[in-house]
């Protein structure tokens, strides 16, 4: 079975063009976990399945721990470039069905050459019960208190199809990503667990961001988290609607436009091609 390896700003994925039934559905999480293992497998932050169904391009994303996420901003740029370069689509802009609904990437060219992918990431979800965050009903969750590790922090919650807990900090280099991240990921307020973003505002048009990803750990970049951070920054009066986001793995541009859709622009890179061994597949 052939696979390709991709990354979006160092957030890396194993991409398989396979219909989900290639291994029994109940074995998919374990398969993803084994494949993402950097010592016993190929290695990656996630496994992405790409397949056509009912005439529509689909993607499913599994985290390194085997859990399935609804959506992934960095992976969808990789899937879009894959689909474009492999001729699975014929236009520069097309629909991809994700666990969070349809998203619309657009391939940006520089002359003939690939330059970037701009993705219509849809509308942010702000209602507590939809994100989901326990105890807020249909209300927004903005600058609320959360007790973790014996201290109270202010957090804002936003879903971009997957849940994000946003913390604004003074200095990103000192942010307790590896200690608070896992505690917040599994905090009782978040019934589906959560991704956690630590955000330093440099100017209203530029932020630095580090992420603790649900089901993965600290990664070099997070597409949906970047979008959520800009939405949270606008809602709390910190940011403009067009923001440059600096992540450990590089830079993304995010705009929360007047039509309430969030647009994310960034790179997608193919790194290598490989073939899975039968023994690994059948284990
Ligand atoms: C953060 C992420 N890599 C992206 O680029 O959007 C998404 C991966 C899925 C995430 N870990 C989750 O929601 O469980």
Boltz pocket constraint, residues with backbone or C-beta under 6 A from the ligand:
constraints:
  - pocket:
      binder: B
      contacts: [[A, 11], [A, 46], [A, 61], [A, 63], [A, 68], [A, 69], [A, 70], [A, 71], [A, 72], [A, 73], [A, 74], [A, 75], [A, 162], [A, 163], [A, 195], [A, 213], [A, 214], [A, 215], [A, 216], [A, 221], [A, 222], [A, 223], [A, 224], [A, 225]]
      max_distance: 6.0
